[in-house]
Amino acid sequence: IRTADGKSVVARLADDKTPVLVLSGVASRGVALQFVGDLEQLRPGVRLLDGNQIDIVRTLALTGRGAMLVVLDLRRYERWLIDALSLARERGAWTVALTDNVLSPLASVAEHSFVVSAASTGPFDSHVGTLALLNLFVVEVAAARREHAAERLEAIEMAWGDADALTDDGK
């Protein structure tokens, strides 16, 4: 990642003293889940904010200053996401938006924003750009946390092996 904003985001994502909360619109939820699952394998303190407005506001109220909130949404922005992002920023969270337009309401509220392409030949927005950017963040965090990430991944692999949770032979 070459931009100052990108380097700042990676540094915060790699810092296990910074809680990372991820909040997504309905359409981007699968991409958000993948990001949270990958990132929490590399570092502790990663959480998908889920539930209703009561759950989200409660979590944001208890998280404290300095937490990082990553918000994902594309055009036809969900109003509650904008409200949650504004609340998080007011409460001292470090905010990042991944969205499809520099003029989106999420980009205007977040401290840092990244624009991804959502163009599609079909009737629905494409989430490929969002997934690619989040994958890049994960790769950069893995590089920044090389030793700690390797220890975490080894522990996970051992647990999966002990549980006989995976198979490569189709059985």
Backbone as CSV, one residue per row, in Angstrom:
resi,resn,N_x,N_y,N_z,CA_x,CA_y,CA_z,C_x,C_y,C_z
1,ILE,0.860,-1.177,0.000,0.000,0.000,0.000,0.895,1.225,0.000
2,ARG,0.637,2.111,-0.920,1.544,3.240,-1.126,1.052,4.553,-0.545
3,THR,-0.251,4.719,-0.353,-0.752,6.002,0.119,-0.572,6.142,1.627
4,ALA,-0.516,7.379,2.093,-0.402,7.635,3.532,-1.625,7.096,4.263
5,ASP,-2.823,7.290,3.674,-4.037,6.764,4.306,-3.981,5.243,4.405
6,GLY,-3.551,4.591,3.340,-3.453,3.132,3.353,-2.470,2.641,4.390
7,LYS,-1.333,3.290,4.493,-0.326,2.900,5.494,-0.857,3.120,6.904
8,SER,-1.584,4.211,7.130,-2.174,4.465,8.449,-3.190,3.395,8.824
9,VAL,-4.016,3.015,7.851,-5.025,1.977,8.104,-4.350,0.659,8.445
10,VAL,-3.345,0.270,7.675,-2.645,-0.990,7.936,-1.974,-0.951,9.307
11,ALA,-1.355,0.149,9.659,-0.691,0.255,10.968,-1.696,0.057,12.097
12,ARG,-2.864,0.656,11.988,-3.887,0.476,13.028,-4.442,-0.946,13.026
13,LEU,-4.670,-1.487,11.842,-5.171,-2.863,11.777,-4.168,-3.843,12.360
14,ALA,-2.895,-3.562,12.246,-1.849,-4.463,12.731,-1.584,-4.298,14.220
15,ASP,-2.034,-3.220,14.822,-1.783,-2.938,16.237,-2.816,-3.650,17.103
16,ASP,-2.386,-4.705,17.804,-3.369,-5.476,18.566,-3.857,-4.764,19.827
17,LYS,-3.363,-3.576,20.093,-3.897,-2.767,21.199,-5.107,-1.947,20.743
18,THR,-5.330,-1.889,19.445,-6.457,-1.147,18.880,-7.589,-2.107,18.554
19,PRO,-8.716,-2.010,19.266,-9.864,-2.842,18.886,-10.344,-2.459,17.488
20,VAL,-10.689,-3.458,16.694,-11.191,-3.219,15.339,-12.636,-3.709,15.282
21,LEU,-13.525,-2.785,14.952,-14.931,-3.097,14.765,-15.243,-2.931,13.291
22,VAL,-16.011,-3.857,12.739,-16.372,-3.806,11.325,-17.894,-3.750,11.247
23,LEU,-18.370,-2.795,10.475,-19.797,-2.572,10.336,-20.127,-2.527,8.855
24,SER,-21.184,-3.228,8.465,-21.475,-3.356,7.042,-22.961,-3.230,6.764
25,GLY,-23.255,-2.725,5.583,-24.612,-2.784,5.093,-24.973,-4.216,4.742
26,VAL,-26.238,-4.470,4.530,-26.711,-5.823,4.259,-26.017,-6.425,3.037
27,ALA,-25.912,-5.682,1.963,-25.352,-6.225,0.730,-23.868,-6.562,0.851
28,SER,-23.146,-5.871,1.715,-21.703,-6.085,1.877,-21.363,-7.030,3.020
29,ARG,-22.360,-7.593,3.673,-22.124,-8.383,4.881,-21.195,-9.575,4.644
30,GLY,-21.339,-10.260,3.530,-20.484,-11.416,3.253,-19.026,-11.017,3.142
31,VAL,-18.761,-9.912,2.492,-17.394,-9.411,2.361,-16.854,-9.019,3.744
32,ALA,-17.699,-8.378,4.550,-17.294,-7.989,5.904,-16.964,-9.219,6.747
33,LEU,-17.776,-10.261,6.646,-17.515,-11.498,7.394,-16.179,-12.124,7.003
34,GLN,-15.891,-12.130,5.712,-14.617,-12.678,5.243,-13.449,-11.877,5.818
35,PHE,-13.552,-10.557,5.785,-12.508,-9.690,6.314,-12.290,-9.931,7.804
36,VAL,-13.366,-9.969,8.571,-13.260,-10.200,10.015,-12.637,-11.567,10.284
37,GLY,-13.085,-12.585,9.583,-12.541,-13.930,9.772,-11.058,-14.005,9.470
38,ASP,-10.623,-13.364,8.401,-9.201,-13.367,8.048,-8.384,-12.563,9.049
39,LEU,-8.861,-11.370,9.376,-8.093,-10.488,10.257,-7.982,-11.039,11.671
40,GLU,-9.045,-11.654,12.180,-8.976,-12.167,13.544,-8.076,-13.401,13.656
41,GLN,-7.739,-14.013,12.546,-6.749,-15.084,12.588,-5.337,-14.518,12.751
42,LEU,-5.152,-13.246,12.381,-3.839,-12.618,12.454,-3.618,-11.829,13.739
43,ARG,-4.699,-11.396,14.376,-4.581,-10.548,15.566,-5.847,-10.635,16.413
44,PRO,-5.733,-10.360,17.699,-6.926,-10.363,18.557,-7.699,-9.055,18.429
45,GLY,-8.900,-9.036,18.986,-9.652,-7.796,19.110,-10.370,-7.333,17.869
46,VAL,-10.808,-8.266,17.029,-11.544,-7.923,15.809,-12.975,-8.416,15.979
47,ARG,-13.932,-7.566,15.635,-15.333,-7.942,15.869,-16.232,-7.373,14.776
48,LEU,-17.136,-8.191,14.292,-18.182,-7.725,13.385,-19.308,-7.176,14.247
49,LEU,-19.678,-5.920,14.031,-20.826,-5.357,14.728,-22.070,-5.834,14.004
50,ASP,-22.943,-6.439,14.740,-24.119,-7.045,14.142,-25.292,-6.846,15.084
51,GLY,-26.471,-6.973,14.563,-27.656,-6.858,15.390,-28.490,-5.667,14.981
52,ASN,-29.152,-5.090,15.956,-30.021,-3.952,15.674,-29.393,-2.662,16.202
53,GLN,-30.112,-1.571,16.071,-29.581,-0.275,16.486,-29.200,-0.273,17.968
54,ILE,-29.976,-0.912,18.801,-29.679,-0.980,20.242,-28.335,-1.672,20.464
55,ASP,-28.123,-2.806,19.806,-26.861,-3.546,19.947,-25.669,-2.721,19.474
56,ILE,-25.818,-2.083,18.327,-24.717,-1.323,17.739,-24.363,-0.128,18.614
57,VAL,-25.362,0.639,19.022,-25.111,1.827,19.842,-24.505,1.429,21.188
58,ARG,-24.990,0.361,21.787,-24.424,-0.110,23.058,-22.951,-0.463,22.896
59,THR,-22.630,-1.202,21.866,-21.239,-1.591,21.635,-20.365,-0.369,21.415
60,LEU,-20.825,0.563,20.611,-20.045,1.773,20.360,-19.866,2.590,21.638
61,ALA,-20.891,2.625,22.489,-20.798,3.370,23.744,-19.775,2.759,24.694
62,LEU,-19.597,1.450,24.644,-18.699,0.767,25.569,-17.296,0.546,25.018
63,THR,-17.089,0.814,23.754,-15.805,0.516,23.127,-14.708,1.476,23.547
64,GLY,-15.016,2.723,23.662,-14.017,3.687,24.102,-13.271,4.356,22.969
65,ARG,-12.543,5.385,23.354,-11.773,6.172,22.390,-10.630,5.338,21.830
66,GLY,-10.282,5.635,20.594,-9.131,4.972,19.985,-9.431,3.682,19.257
67,ALA,-10.647,3.173,19.398,-11.016,1.974,18.634,-11.067,2.360,17.157
68,MET,-10.970,1.357,16.314,-11.042,1.579,14.869,-12.357,0.999,14.366
69,LEU,-13.086,1.791,13.593,-14.321,1.318,12.988,-14.157,1.340,11.480
70,VAL,-14.322,0.172,10.864,-14.267,0.036,9.408,-15.697,-0.190,8.937
71,VAL,-16.181,0.684,8.059,-17.562,0.619,7.585,-17.570,0.357,6.082
72,LEU,-18.411,-0.592,5.652,-18.532,-0.949,4.237,-19.970,-0.734,3.777
73,ASP,-20.135,-0.003,2.695,-21.453,0.079,2.072,-21.308,0.722,0.697
74,LEU,-22.189,0.350,-0.204,-22.208,0.874,-1.568,-23.505,1.640,-1.777
75,ARG,-23.611,2.289,-2.938,-24.762,3.163,-3.221,-26.084,2.550,-2.755
76,ARG,-27.015,3.452,-2.467,-28.247,3.140,-1.732,-27.852,2.857,-0.293
77,TYR,-27.105,3.795,0.253,-26.481,3.667,1.573,-27.540,3.532,2.661
78,GLU,-27.250,2.639,3.593,-28.172,2.408,4.695,-27.993,3.514,5.741
79,ARG,-29.091,4.205,6.015,-29.069,5.366,6.899,-28.490,5.037,8.281
80,TRP,-28.830,3.880,8.827,-28.353,3.538,10.160,-26.834,3.406,10.195
81,LEU,-26.227,2.995,9.073,-24.760,2.908,9.011,-24.125,4.284,9.121
82,ILE,-24.702,5.239,8.436,-24.194,6.607,8.489,-24.316,7.137,9.912
83,ASP,-25.460,6.874,10.544,-25.668,7.315,11.932,-24.670,6.653,12.877
84,ALA,-24.436,5.350,12.703,-23.480,4.633,13.564,-22.061,5.153,13.346
85,LEU,-21.708,5.415,12.108,-20.390,5.963,11.800,-20.220,7.334,12.450
86,SER,-21.222,8.171,12.365,-21.175,9.493,12.999,-21.026,9.369,14.510
87,LEU,-21.791,8.479,15.109,-21.705,8.260,16.551,-20.314,7.781,16.952
88,ALA,-19.780,6.839,16.218,-18.443,6.314,16.524,-17.403,7.428,16.450
89,ARG,-17.500,8.249,15.453,-16.550,9.351,15.295,-16.680,10.332,16.455
90,GLU,-17.932,10.652,16.845,-18.168,11.542,17.984,-17.576,10.972,19.273
91,ARG,-17.585,9.657,19.402,-17.095,8.998,20.618,-15.592,8.734,20.578
92,GLY,-14.926,9.200,19.537,-13.469,9.117,19.483,-12.905,7.923,18.746
93,ALA,-13.734,7.207,18.000,-13.215,6.088,17.203,-12.471,6.631,15.988
94,TRP,-11.540,5.866,15.518,-10.780,6.173,14.306,-11.542,5.490,13.181
95,THR,-12.059,6.251,12.229,-13.032,5.707,11.287,-12.510,5.623,9.860
96,VAL,-12.890,4.509,9.211,-12.502,4.237,7.833,-13.741,3.754,7.087
97,ALA,-13.971,4.306,5.904,-15.100,3.876,5.079,-14.591,3.303,3.767
98,LEU,-15.176,2.197,3.353,-14.961,1.637,2.017,-16.296,1.773,1.304
99,THR,-16.299,2.551,0.246,-17.541,2.862,-0.433,-17.271,3.074,-1.919
100,ASP,-18.304,3.355,-2.662,-18.173,3.397,-4.113,-18.087,4.796,-4.709
101,ASN,-18.067,5.827,-3.871,-18.054,7.179,-4.407,-17.420,8.126,-3.397
102,VAL,-16.542,8.968,-3.865,-15.875,9.926,-2.992,-16.892,10.879,-2.351
103,LEU,-18.059,11.018,-2.965,-19.099,11.893,-2.434,-20.150,11.146,-1.613
104,SER,-19.929,9.873,-1.334,-20.910,9.113,-0.555,-21.007,9.699,0.848
105,PRO,-22.147,9.529,1.495,-22.278,10.032,2.863,-21.307,9.365,3.837
106,LEU,-20.907,8.140,3.569,-19.922,7.480,4.434,-18.556,8.142,4.290
107,ALA,-18.163,8.429,3.056,-16.870,9.067,2.818,-16.814,10.444,3.452
108,SER,-17.936,11.143,3.485,-17.936,12.495,4.049,-17.847,12.489,5.571
109,VAL,-18.202,11.392,6.220,-18.171,11.314,7.685,-16.865,10.692,8.189
110,ALA,-16.370,9.682,7.511,-15.189,8.944,7.978,-13.926,9.800,7.888
111,GLU,-12.984,9.519,8.767,-11.689,10.205,8.711,-10.909,9.810,7.465
112,HIS,-10.987,8.542,7.118,-10.302,8.019,5.940,-11.321,7.262,5.108
113,SER,-11.261,7.435,3.806,-12.178,6.687,2.958,-11.447,6.169,1.724
114,PHE,-11.928,5.036,1.260,-11.377,4.377,0.085,-12.532,4.108,-0.862
115,VAL,-12.325,4.442,-2.119,-13.365,4.256,-3.119,-13.048,2.999,-3.921
116,VAL,-14.051,2.140,-4.026,-13.909,0.899,-4.792,-14.931,0.912,-5.926
117,SER,-14.633,0.191,-6.961,-15.563,0.081,-8.082,-16.680,-0.891,-7.711
118,ALA,-17.901,-0.503,-8.040,-19.053,-1.378,-7.796,-19.798,-1.682,-9.095
119,ALA,-19.226,-1.248,-10.198,-19.885,-1.454,-11.486,-20.055,-2.940,-11.774
120,SER,-21.172,-3.255,-12.404,-21.489,-4.647,-12.705,-22.296,-4.702,-13.991
121,THR,-22.199,-5.814,-14.684,-23.024,-5.990,-15.873,-24.419,-6.472,-15.506
122,GLY,-24.592,-6.920,-14.286,-25.885,-7.418,-13.834,-26.654,-6.360,-13.062
123,PRO,-27.760,-6.762,-12.459,-28.626,-5.801,-11.764,-28.125,-5.398,-10.376
124,PHE,-27.080,-6.055,-9.869,-26.608,-5.783,-8.514,-25.182,-5.257,-8.539
125,ASP,-24.833,-4.505,-7.512,-23.466,-3.997,-7.390,-22.482,-5.140,-7.232
126,SER,-21.284,-4.935,-7.720,-20.210,-5.905,-7.554,-19.433,-5.575,-6.282
127,HIS,-19.073,-6.609,-5.529,-18.304,-6.441,-4.296,-16.861,-6.900,-4.476
128,VAL,-16.475,-7.151,-5.703,-15.127,-7.634,-6.000,-14.084,-6.598,-5.585
129,GLY,-14.325,-5.334,-5.890,-13.372,-4.283,-5.521,-13.211,-4.161,-4.017
130,THR,-14.315,-4.246,-3.292,-14.264,-4.178,-1.828,-13.471,-5.353,-1.274
131,LEU,-13.762,-6.547,-1.770,-13.048,-7.737,-1.313,-11.557,-7.642,-1.627
132,ALA,-11.218,-7.154,-2.805,-9.802,-7.031,-3.180,-9.069,-6.063,-2.256
133,LEU,-9.675,-4.934,-1.952,-9.022,-3.971,-1.056,-8.875,-4.545,0.347
134,LEU,-9.899,-5.200,0.846,-9.807,-5.805,2.179,-8.763,-6.921,2.202
135,ASN,-8.669,-7.697,1.123,-7.618,-8.721,1.032,-6.238,-8.079,1.072
136,LEU,-6.071,-6.958,0.405,-4.795,-6.243,0.435,-4.466,-5.793,1.852
137,PHE,-5.453,-5.276,2.580,-5.219,-4.897,3.977,-4.769,-6.106,4.799
138,VAL,-5.412,-7.241,4.610,-5.060,-8.452,5.364,-3.636,-8.898,5.034
139,VAL,-3.274,-8.880,3.769,-1.913,-9.257,3.365,-0.887,-8.339,4.025
140,GLU,-1.167,-7.045,4.037,-0.244,-6.084,4.636,-0.163,-6.256,6.153
141,VAL,-1.281,-6.555,6.796,-1.276,-6.816,8.242,-0.479,-8.077,8.534
142,ALA,-0.651,-9.114,7.739,0.118,-10.355,7.928,1.610,-10.073,7.832
143,ALA,2.012,-9.247,6.892,3.428,-8.907,6.749,3.912,-8.098,7.943
144,ALA,3.103,-7.166,8.409,3.487,-6.328,9.542,3.559,-7.113,10.843
145,ARG,2.753,-8.147,10.975,2.688,-8.950,12.211,3.300,-10.335,11.990
146,ARG,4.241,-10.440,11.119,4.769,-11.716,10.645,4.929,-12.746,11.771
147,GLU,5.692,-12.454,12.809,5.932,-13.453,13.864,4.664,-13.796,14.630
148,HIS,3.955,-12.760,15.094,2.743,-13.006,15.878,1.665,-13.682,15.038
149,ALA,1.552,-13.265,13.791,0.555,-13.874,12.913,0.880,-15.343,12.675
150,ALA,2.157,-15.644,12.471,2.558,-17.040,12.242,2.221,-17.900,13.453
151,GLU,2.439,-17.380,14.650,2.110,-18.133,15.869,0.611,-18.391,15.965
152,ARG,-0.176,-17.358,15.668,-1.636,-17.517,15.720,-2.111,-18.533,14.679
153,LEU,-1.591,-18.416,13.459,-2.006,-19.332,12.398,-1.594,-20.768,12.703
154,GLU,-0.416,-20.938,13.283,0.023,-22.281,13.654,-0.892,-22.878,14.719
155,ALA,-1.278,-22.071,15.707,-2.189,-22.548,16.757,-3.542,-22.941,16.165
156,ILE,-4.023,-22.149,15.220,-5.306,-22.450,14.571,-5.206,-23.749,13.776
157,GLU,-4.142,-23.879,12.986,-3.949,-25.102,12.190,-3.871,-26.340,13.093
158,MET,-3.165,-26.223,14.210,-3.056,-27.359,15.144,-4.422,-27.713,15.709
159,ALA,-5.207,-26.697,16.071,-6.539,-26.953,16.621,-7.434,-27.619,15.584
160,TRP,-7.367,-27.151,14.347,-8.155,-27.785,13.291,-7.718,-29.230,13.083
161,GLY,-6.406,-29.474,13.122,-5.894,-30.833,12.966,-6.331,-31.739,14.106
162,ASP,-6.221,-31.227,15.342,-6.632,-32.005,16.516,-8.125,-32.351,16.468
163,ALA,-8.910,-31.446,15.927,-10.347,-31.664,15.825,-10.753,-32.449,14.583
164,ASP,-9.754,-32.748,13.739,-10.021,-33.420,12.458,-11.131,-32.684,11.698
165,ALA,-11.005,-31.348,11.685,-12.046,-30.491,11.149,-12.019,-30.349,9.645
166,LEU,-10.879,-30.613,9.018,-10.742,-30.396,7.582,-10.320,-31.655,6.868
167,THR,-10.650,-31.727,5.589,-10.196,-32.840,4.780,-9.874,-32.329,3.377
168,ASP,-8.900,-32.942,2.766,-8.552,-32.566,1.395,-8.860,-33.712,0.435
169,ASP,-9.368,-34.828,0.942,-9.542,-36.004,0.085,-11.003,-36.298,-0.255
170,GLY,-11.889,-35.350,0.009,-13.288,-35.537,-0.379,-14.083,-36.439,0.539
171,LYS,-13.532,-36.837,1.656,-14.263,-37.731,2.577,-14.945,-36.945,3.661
